[in-house]
Amino acid sequence: MAKRELFGRCPYVTAQKVLTGKWSMFLLHLLSDGPIRFNELQRRMPEEMTHTTLSRQLKTLEQEGLIIRTEYQQIPPKVEYRLSEIGEKFKKVLSVLEVWGNEYIEYWNTRKETDVDT
């Protein structure tokens, strides 16, 4: 079966497709604490990211239904992003990924120490 045939039927292929983009999970993590403005998101990114790249990633997450973009009609313009209802449900996944990520970091550091000792 081709991947496109599995989308919407296989949870792993569906999740992989929806979470495309280098920073999608990190952005969802940042938004898990509540609404954040665009410039604040850009400041919190661990690497330099252009306005265009961040905007594109946020648009993709919005199109997938994981986040909601709210534009306020004021001067200066204000745009906030927050998790949607289905995005909120992803917080459970982020929590489990955090635990696994920390375990992997510990494993990786132990492995590096072992490699240095040999």
C-alpha positions, 0 to 999 in steps of 0.5 A, spaced: 500 500 500 502 506 498 503 512 503 497 516 501 492 510 501 494 509 508 493 516 510 487 517 514 487 509 516 493 508 519 495 512 525 502 512 524 502 514 517 497 519 519 501 522 525 507 523 520 503 526 515 500 531 519 506 533 523 511 534 517 516 540 518 522 540 522 519 544 528 512 542 528 512 538 535 517 544 538 512 549 536 506 545 539 510 544 545 511 552 545 503 553 544 501 548 550 502 553 555 497 558 552 496 563 546 503 566 544 504 572 539 508 570 532 514 574 535 514 571 541 514 564 538 520 566 533 524 569 539 523 562 543 525 558 537 532 554 539 535 556 532 535 562 527 528 562 523 526 567 518 519 570 518 517 566 512 519 559 515 516 560 521 510 563 518 510 557 513 510 552 519 504 555 522 500 555 516 501 548 515 499 546 523 493 551 522 491 547 515 492 541 519 487 543 524 492 543 530 493 550 531 488 556 531 490 563 528 487 569 531 488 576 528 486 582 532 484 589 529 489 594 532 495 598 531 500 595 531 497 589 528 497 583 533 496 575 531 496 570 536 497 562 536 494 557 540 492 550 540 486 547 537 481 542 541 485 536 537 491 540 538 490 540 546 489 533 545 496 532 543 499 535 549 499 528 552 503 525 546 508 531 548 508 529 555 510 522 553 515 524 548 518 528 553 519 522 558 522 518 552 526 524 550 529 525 557 531 517 557 534 517 550 538 523 552 541 519 558 542 513 554 546 518 549 550 521 554 552 514 557 553 511 551 558 517 549 562 516 556 562 509 554 565 510 548 570 515 551 572 510 556 574 505 551 
